[in-house]
Amino acid sequence: MTTNGADLLVTTLADHGVDTCFANPGTTEMHLLAAIGREARMSTHLCVFEGVATGAADGYARMAGKPAMTLLHLGPGLANGMANLHNARKAATPVVNVIGEHATYHLSLNAPLAANIEGMAATVSDRVVTATSPGTVAADTASLLEAISGGTARVGTIVVPNDVAWGECNMNKATVEPDPRPTHDADAVAPAAAALRQGEGSLLLIGAPFITARASALAYAISQHTGCMVMAEAAVARMQRGGGTPPIKRIPFHVDLATEALSGVKRAVLAGSRAPVAFFAYPGRSSEILPEGTETIALSPALSDLEAALEALAAELGAETAEYRPAPVPAADPAAAITPETLAATVARTLPANAIVADESITSGAHLFPYCGEGVPHDWLNNRGGSIGYSMPVAVGAAVACPDRDVMCLTGDGSALYTLQSLWTMARSRLNVTAVILANRTYRILANEMSKIGAGDPTGETMPLMSLDDPAPDWVKLAEGHGVPAERVDNVAGLEAALRRAHGEAGPHLIEAVL
């Protein structure tokens, strides 16, 4: 039986469970697109910006636990999607990028769209493969899947020249043998337990692509048994929270708050995490957040089984899990203005059970994480990479992966402008996403960071580069123009009513919350 290289690639992906594609194709991807159309096991979602496609693949894989596929057009298409691939790589999210390339005989002509795709992809991928012939595409695809399913790699890119895609070949199959995941260091369990038994001054720092409710319960039990402090890394790709799951505090984003929170640490056990560092360098401050001289014990690497490491540690200590009773979520005055605190209280009190929250609230979200942790069961998704415009695309992917769950995106108005095209895909695919735009009309984080890094306070000349009020984006009109119903609110009563309406109706909604 004859087929072509594009069919072999798509069939191999589908054979190994990759069944969802977020696409922004062009001419060099037409045979790949046709092959996807012939593969009944593959569903597709059109994204009108590549950064939406790559972010959606990240969100899908975080919730589905398996890779999504992106289909991108040559080097410029990849370039448009690189920011959210950076985030996916930092989050250790499995993603398969399929990028069309000029036909091999066309490359030497330096056509207008010719680019060093391999070089570009290498900066945001753990493994890059270029298919060299139609007959080897299945093996090339399988080798990529093997690489990103193991213990050290997650984001993979396969470059497919156009003549490789359309070239005929015999149908063949390729099997995938995943690389083994790393395990925790059994020899480190006893020293880690001894360090934590000292209680005050001891820290158990946990991190992983996915911190489960069980992992949080084990960490809480260890803390209760020893008196040690437990924290999670500043950003965790996915956490199960609420519903009686013991809440785990995160290391604060801001360097001064992080340094203060860890100031008393003398011993740190790292489970699925690394020693924390500041997001940026600041004059006169250390880039390392733990106090100088802190003893660190590496119990397990990031992509190992965090639950297994904590089970071993709890057993060594004799720590048993105990019931956690959530604190009540505070009520907010209905007539009050929307502030970071009233926003958090209202979101936490209205959040549907088993919701998924994609958080990019930054300066307006200080209270959201702790308040929601005392509420109903939910999953919390954070930006591990720091590239802006992550949350709305990730919400798209999460909604595709979990169509029976409510998805909420919390994002600043500045961040949302980077990938507002996500709204169109939400409408096109009729996704259950509620996007809450926190409209303070400014890149407030930049104003905060400017003086902290020693560049002085914002001035009349620099403030316009941090302001969104001339003109202010009209998010109701922007959403409606993309096919998403929207409303604007400016007090607690309006926000609560809008949230309940959005959560009670199918399909996407946008709420512009004016702070």
N, C-alpha and C positions, 0 to 999 in steps of 0.2 A: 504494500500500500504506500503510495507516495503522498507527501504532504509538503509543508514548507517550514522554514525555521521559526516563523512567528507562531504557527500552530504548536510546534514542539515546546516552545517556551511557555505558552499559556497552559497547555495540557500538563506540563511538568509542575507548574505552580499549583494548578487545581488538584492534581494527584496528591499533593502534599499539604492540602488544607488551606491554601491561599485562595480565597473565594470572593474577595472584595477589592475593587480597583477604584481609586480616585484619580481622575484623568483630566489632563489639559493637553490633548494631542495636536500634532501638526502633520505636515505632508509626510515626513519621514516615519511617522507612526501609523500610517493608514493600514498597512498589512497587519500590524500588531492589533489595531483596533478591530479589524475584520476577524482576526483570530479570537479575540475576546467575545465578539458577537456570536461566534460559532460554538463557544464553550458554555454549555448550559449551567455549569456549576459556578460561573463567575458573574457577579453583579457589578454594576458600574454606577458611578456618580460623577457627573460633570462638575468641575470646579472652574470658575472663570478667572482664576488667578492661581498660579502654581504654588504660592505660599499657602493657599487654602488646601490644595491637594496634599501637600506634604504634612501639614499640621493635622489634617483629618486622618491621614494614615497613622499618625502618632496616636491620636485619641482612640481610634478604632482598636489598635493593637494593645493599648494599655488595658482596655476593658474586655476585649475578646481573648487576650492571652495568646494570640497568634499573629503573624505578620499580615499587614495589608500591602497591597501593591499600589504604586503610583506610576502613571504613564506621562512622561514629560518630553518636551520637544527640544532636542538638541541642547547645546550649551547654554544659550540664553534662557531657555525654559528651566533648565536646572538652576541657573543663577537666581531666577525669581523665587525658587523654592528653597534656597539654601538656608535661610535663617531658621525655618522651622525644622529642617533636617539637623541643623546644629542642636536645636532643643531636643529632638528625638534621640540623637546620639548621646547627649549628656544624660538623658533619662533612661538610657539602655532599653529603648523601645524597638522591637523587631519591625523593620520596614524593608520592603524590596522595591527599589527604584528601577524602573525599566525606562531607559532613555534611548530614543532613536538617534541614529547617526547617519551621516551621508553614506551613500554607497562607497565601497572601498576604492573604486576607480575614480570617484568624484572628489575624494579628499585632497588630492594633490593640486587641484585647480584653485584652491583657496576661495571657495564660494563665500558669499556674504555672511552666512550663518555658521561657517566653520569655526570650531573652537577646540581647545584642549579639554574635552569632556572628562577624560580620565583624571587629569590633574585637578580639575575643579571638584570632581566627585570625591577625590581622596581626602579633601579637607573636611568633609561632613559624613564620610562613610568609613566603616570598619573594614570593609572588603569591597574591592572594585574588580569586576571581571568584564572583559570585552569578548563577545562571541566572534569567532573567526571563520566559521563555516556553518551552513545549515545543519549538517549532520551531527555537529558537536554541541548544538544549542542545549539539548536536554542535559547532557553531562555538565555543561557550564552552569546551567541554572541549578542543578542539584548541588554542585560544589558550593555555590553561593548560599543556598539554604543550609547546608551543613555548617558553614562558617558562622552564620548568624544565629544558630540555635544552640551554640555551646556556651562556654563560660567566659569568653572574653570579647565577643563581638555581637552586635545587634543590627546595625544599619548596613545593608548591602545594596550595591548598585551594579546592574548589568547593562552594558552599552551594546546596542544591537544595530550594526550597519544595515542600511536599507536592503542591499542585495543579499545579506544573510537572512533577513526577514522574509524576502519574497522567494529566495532560492529553494528549489524543490529538493527533497531528500526522502529517505525511507523513514517510516514511523519507527521510533525506538523509545525505550523507556530508560529512566535512570532512577536509582534508589538514593535515598538520603540517609546517612548514618550520622546523627548529630554528635558533635563533640561533647564529651562529658562536662557537666557543671562542676565547678570547684566545690570543695567541702570546707567546713570549718576546721580549724587547727585543733585536733584533739589534745595536743600537748599544751595548748594555751588555756584550756578550760580551768584547770586547777589554779594557775596563777591569776586568771581573771577573777575567779571566785574569791580568792584571798584578797585581792585588791578591793573588790566591792564590799567585802565583809567589814572593812574599816569604816564604812558608813560615810560620815561627813567628809567632804573633800574627794569623794569618789564619784565618778560619772560613768554611766552606761550610755553610750552614744550609738543609736541604731539608725540604719539606713538601708535601703534596698529599692529596686524598682517598684516593689509592691509590699507595703507593710500591712499585713493582714490583721484582722481583729484578734486572732490567736497570738500573733507576735506581740501586739500591744498588751494583751492580758499577761503574757509571760514576763514582759519587761516590767509591768506594774507589780507583779508578784515578787520579782527580784528586788525591786525598790522597797516594797513594804517589808520584806524579810531582812534587808541589810541596812536600810536607811540611806542608800546611795541615791544620787540624783539620776533621773532618766530624761534624756532629750533625744529628739530626732534631728536629722540634718535640716538645714534651713529650708530646703525644698525637697520634697519627696514626690516621685512621679505619681504614685497612687497610694492612698491610705484608706482602709476601712475604718469608719468612725461612727460614733453615736450609738444609740440603742443599748447603752450600758457598757460599751467598750471603753475601757479606761483611756482617757485622753492623754496623749503624749505631747508635751510642749516641744516647740521647735526652737532651734537656735535662731535668734532674731536676725533679720536681714541687715539692719544698720550696724555698722562696725562698733560704735560706742556701746549700744545696747547688748550686742553679742559679747563684747569683752567684759562688760559688767556682769552679765548672766553667768559667765564661766570663770569669774575672777577667783573663786575659792577652790577651784579644781586642782588637786594634786596628783590624782591617778585617773586615767581614762581607759575604759575598755571599749574597743571599736568593734561593733558587730554589724557587718554589712556596710560600714561607713569608713571614711578616712578622717584623719585629723582635720578639723575645720580651718578654712582660710577665709579671709575677707574677700568680698566680691571684687574689690578694687584696692589699689595701693593708695595710702593717704600719708601726707608728710607728717613725720614724727610719730607714726603708729606702726606697730608690727603688722605684717601681713598674716601672721599666724595668730589664731584667736585664743588657743589654750595658753595659760600662763607659762612663762619660761620655766623649764625644768620639770614640766608635767611628765610623769611616767605614763607611757602608752602601751597597751597590750592589744595587738591585732588578733581578734578572735576569729573573724571570718571576712572574706572579701565581698565586694558589692554584689556579684551575681551568683553567690552561693545561696543555699537554703537558709534564710534567716530564722525561720521557725525551728529548724533542727539545731542551729547553734544555740538559740535561747533555751530550747528544751534541755540540751546538755548542761548549760550553765545553771538552770533552775534545779536540775537533778543533783548537781554537785553541791549546791547550796542547801538543798532540802526545802526550797521555796515552792509553795503551793498557790495556785491561782485562787483568787477570792472575788466575791461579788463587788462590783463597783456601783454605787448609787449616784446617778447624775445629779448635778446641782440644777436648780430651776433656772430656766432662761428668763431674764428680766423682761418685764413689759415696758413698752415705751408709750409716752403720752401721745394719743392720736393726733393732737394738734401741733406736736413738736415738729421742728424742721428736721430734715434728713441730715444727720451727722454720721461720722463713722460708727459711733456707738448705737444710735437709734437704727441705723441701717442694719447692723449686725443682729440686734435683737429682733427686728421685724423679719429678716431673712430666716433666722433660726426658728422662729415660732411658726412660720408658714411653710417651711421646707417639707415636701412630701416624703414619706417613708421610702427608703431605697433610691433616693435621688442620687444623681451624679453631679458634682459641682466642679466646674473648671474655673479656677481662681486666678485672675490677673488684676486683682483690685489694688495692689501696691500701696500707695499712700492712704487710700480711703478704707483699707480693709484690715486695720490692726485688730479689730474686735471680732471679725467674722469667724476666723478659725477657732478661737476658744469657745465662743458662744455656740456655734453649730456642733461642736464636739459633745455638748451636753444634751443634744436633741435627739432626733430620730436617726435610725440607721441610714448611712449614706456613704458614698465614696468621694474622696477629695483628690483632685488632680492639680498638681502644681508644675510650674515652669522650672525645670532643672537647668536649662541652658541660659536663660536670661534674655534671649532675643525677643523683641517686642512683637506683639500681634499673634501670640500663641493661642489664646483662650477660645476665641470664636471658632477657628478651624478644629481645635481639639474637641470642642463641644459637638461639632458636626460629626466627627468620627465616632465619638462616644455614643451619640444618638443612633447612628447606623448599627453599631455593635449591639446596642441594648434598646431595641425599639419599644420594649414594654416598660421602660423606666423614664422618669422625668429627668431632663438634663438642664442644668442652670449654668449660665456663663456670667461671671461677675468681672467686669473689666472697666478700666478708666476710659474716658472719651479719647484721650490721646492714643492709647494702645489700640483701641477698637478701629481707629482710622487706618491702621496698617493693613488690616485684612477684612474690611467691611464687606468685601465680595462674598464672604461666608454666608451672609444673609440670603443671597440668591440661591445658593445650594440648599440652605435650610428650607426655603420656600419650594424649590423645584422638587426636592425629595420628601417634602412634607414631614419634616423632622420635629420631634417634640423637644424643642429647645426654647428656653426662656433666657433671652439675653438682657442683662441689666447693665445699662451704661451709666457709670458713675460720673456725672457731668460736672466737673469743677472748673472746666474751661481752661485748663492749664496742664503743662507737664510739671506738676508740683515737685516730683521727685528730683528734677534737675535743679530747681531753685534750692532745695535742701542740700543737694550734693555740692553745689557750686562753692558755698562757703566752707563746707567740711573739707573739701580737697585743697583749700587754700587759694582759691581763685577770686576771693572777695564776694560781696553780696551782689545780687542782680541789680543792674542799673537800667536807666531808661533806654540805653542802647542794646543791652543784652536781654532784657525781659521779653521783648517781642518774639525772641526765638524760643521762648518757653510758654507762650500764651496762645490760647485757642479762642480768644474772644473777639477777633477782628478779621473775619466774621466768626461768630460762634456756630459750630456745626448744628444743624437741625436734625437730630436723630430720628424724630418721628417721620419727617419727610424722607430721609435717607432710607429708613427701613421700609416704608410704604412703597418707595420707588423700586425696591428689590423684591416686593411681593410679601412682606412680613407686616402684619398688623402691629401698631405701636401706639403708645401713649406716653405723655410726660407727667410726672408727679413731682411735688415739692414738699410734701409733708408725710408724716408717718401713716396717717389714715389713708391717703391716696396710694402710698406704696403698698400697704397691706392689701388693699382692695385689688390693686393691679396684679400683685403676685398671686392672689387666690384665683383671679380670673384666668391668668395665664396657665397656672398649674391645673385648672379644671377643664381646660379645652385642649383638644388635639391640635397638633401643628405648632409652628414657631410663633413666638411673640417677642416683642422688644419693649422694654420699659426704660425710658430716660429718667433717671433719678437725679434731680438737680440738687447738688450739695452747696 
